[in-house]
Amino acid sequence: MAEITIVEIAKRCGVGVSTVSRAINNHSDINPETKKRIMEVIKETGYIPNNSARNLKRTDAKCIAVLVKGITNPFFAPMIAVVEEEIEKMKYALVLKAR
């Protein structure tokens, strides 16, 4: 079965995607009954928000991506270790993409 999306949740509840987003993010500007209905559908369907998509929208994602070509090159290993340590200190997440 394909993963359910926020668009499908909105359709099932008869609301817009932004309303579902406000319910998920606990905004105060949403009718409590509407929020309750949305949260029930989310629970029933097992919907899990896509964090990658959420981070694209946020300005404070606290995520740093490092792209490395040739990760087996011994030059990169110590450099990546230092980057990882510093990112951890800052409480950021590291996304390492190697080619």
GIHU-V510906 format. One line per field, one symbol per residue. phi: phi as a letter, one per 20 degrees, with the letter a starting at -180 (. if undefined). burial: b if it has 16 or more other ideal C-beta (glycine too) atoms within 10 Angstrom, else e. A space follows every 50 residues. Layout:
phi: ???
burial: ???
This chain:
phi: .fffdfffffffemcegfffffffelfeebggffffffffffffemfcge ffffffefecflccdcdcdnfffffegfffffgfffffgemdddddddc
burial: eeebebebbbebbebeeebbbbbbeeeeebeeebbebbbebbeeeebeee eeeeeeeeeeeeeeeeebeeeeeeebeeebeebeeebeeeeeeeeeeee
